[in-house]
Amino acid sequence: MEIFGQLSPIAAFAYLATSGLALVAAVRAPAIRRMVSVRNWVAVALIFVLLAIWRLDDGEALVQGVVRNWTRNRGIYDDRYSFQIPVTLGSILAVAALIWLAGRLSDAGHSGKALCTALVMAVFTAVRATSLHAVDAFLYASFGPVHVNYVIDLGLTAVVAAFAAADCWRKAAVAQTSRRASPRSRSAGGGSPRGDNTRTRNRRR
């Protein structure tokens, strides 16, 4: 857990940066389905702020400590796998459902997919907090200095950040295209009022 603790400030910064990008994407949401996009991006921002607080306050260790004390006080610590396994399996099913929902929300654009990915991130955090031995063995398996946990955690964060950045870039690109098109429209029609007036006077004669 020592290496995991070292990652916490970096992860928290990444969460907050992603939250900021989500808020920018909400402000720049397109006119089409604007309310849906704004709602999704604000929800994404809130999830990542809560995840940052969870990281900085070491929420995982806190939950594990509470559960450990609770099971020991009731004499069921040795049988903890009986509830850890259902929680883990339920979390995996929740992730599968969220991936399916992402497909259903594809018409909501990047905001819908980002929200589903953020929810997958929240479920992943819950799975990690259950501290099931088999899950921990997988998550904390290392390839040199890199843990599987790091790849999943920062990878999901990067996906959400990419969705938010794509929405921000698209809005900026549309605005820039509109600005470039406006002078052309005015120049194309710049002489038309005078020409139209001349033709109108000729028709009256």
Buried (B, 14 or more C-beta within 10 A) or exposed (E): EEEBEEBBEEBBEBBBBBBBBBBBBBEBBEEEBEEBBBBBBBBBBBBBBBBBEBBBEBBBBEBBEEBEEEBEEEEEEEEBEEEBBEBBEBBBEBBEBBEEBBEEBEEBBBBBBBBBBBBBBBBBBBBBBBBBEEBBEEBBEEEEEEBBBBEBBBEBBEBBBBBBBBBBEBBEEEEEEEEEEEEEEEEEEEEEEEEEEEEEEEEEE
